[in-house]
Amino acid sequence: AQSVTQLGSHVSVSEGALVLLRCNYSSSVPPYLFWYVQYPNQGLQLLLKYTSAATLVKGINGFEAEFKKSETSFHLTKPSAHMSDAAEYFCAVTGGNKLTFGTGTQLKVEL
Amino acid sequence: GAVVSQHPSWVICKSGTSVKIECRSLDFQATTMFWYRQFPKQSLMLMATSNEGSKATYEQGVEKDKFLINHASLTLSTLTVTSAHPEDSSFYICSAREAGLTYNEQFFGPGTRLTVL
């Protein structure tokens, strides 16, 4: 069985500041991990994925995430936030046929 | 590549009517499609998994007679909400998994907003 915990349902940062969205996972098998972004009234867009290759994964829009097995974490970061980054972010894990999503983190970017 | 479409993007219907939502993989073959439901400010809840040519597998608590899923081809799955009621109002999202991928990456449609009056 797999599960995902996203710490912080709401995160607020200033434009230009570091973005850090936390994700911890639990999996009984080697996991594949994903970060998705969702804008209002839209579907999910894949930001990046970890599929057991490099532990530091670079994605679209300047986002990256590091897989840390010892910490069972897959935190999402971006060095400098932009207003267009304001959205809902979901971490997800799969070890089989299904994706298990976290509860999501709403990112707010302030001027 | 890997584009998934949904139709309609939004629908309003009267209580007691049935509504069909289509999910299409536009540029790849999807052996497996998934249907999710999302309530406001919440995460996605998996409703069912459908494999082309076979019956869908429903998650616990999802009424299979109310949410009919058909996956008749490698590019099309449909979700029919039968005898819809206001509590069925929600955002429905489908996803598709491309044949041959080993790590269950799913490509998501843009969602369908269902409002039942």
Chai-1 contact restraints between the chains, C-beta under 6 A:
chainA,res_idxA,chainB,res_idxB,connection_type,confidence,min_distance_angstrom,max_distance_angstrom,comment,restraint_id
A,Y32,B,Y103,contact,1.0,0.0,6.0,A-B,restraint_1
A,Q42,B,P110,contact,1.0,0.0,6.0,A-B,restraint_2
A,G43,B,I93,contact,1.0,0.0,6.0,A-B,restraint_3
A,G43,B,F108,contact,1.0,0.0,6.0,A-B,restraint_4
A,G43,B,G109,contact,1.0,0.0,6.0,A-B,restraint_5
A,G43,B,P110,contact,1.0,0.0,6.0,A-B,restraint_6
A,G43,B,G111,contact,1.0,0.0,6.0,A-B,restraint_7
A,L44,B,F108,contact,1.0,0.0,6.0,A-B,restraint_8
A,T51,B,Y103,contact,1.0,0.0,6.0,A-B,restraint_9
A,T94,B,N104,contact,1.0,0.0,6.0,A-B,restraint_10
A,L99,B,Q106,contact,1.0,0.0,6.0,A-B,restraint_11
A,F101,B,S43,contact,1.0,0.0,6.0,A-B,restraint_12
A,F101,B,L44,contact,1.0,0.0,6.0,A-B,restraint_13
A,T103,B,S43,contact,1.0,0.0,6.0,A-B,restraint_14
A,G104,B,S43,contact,1.0,0.0,6.0,A-B,restraint_15
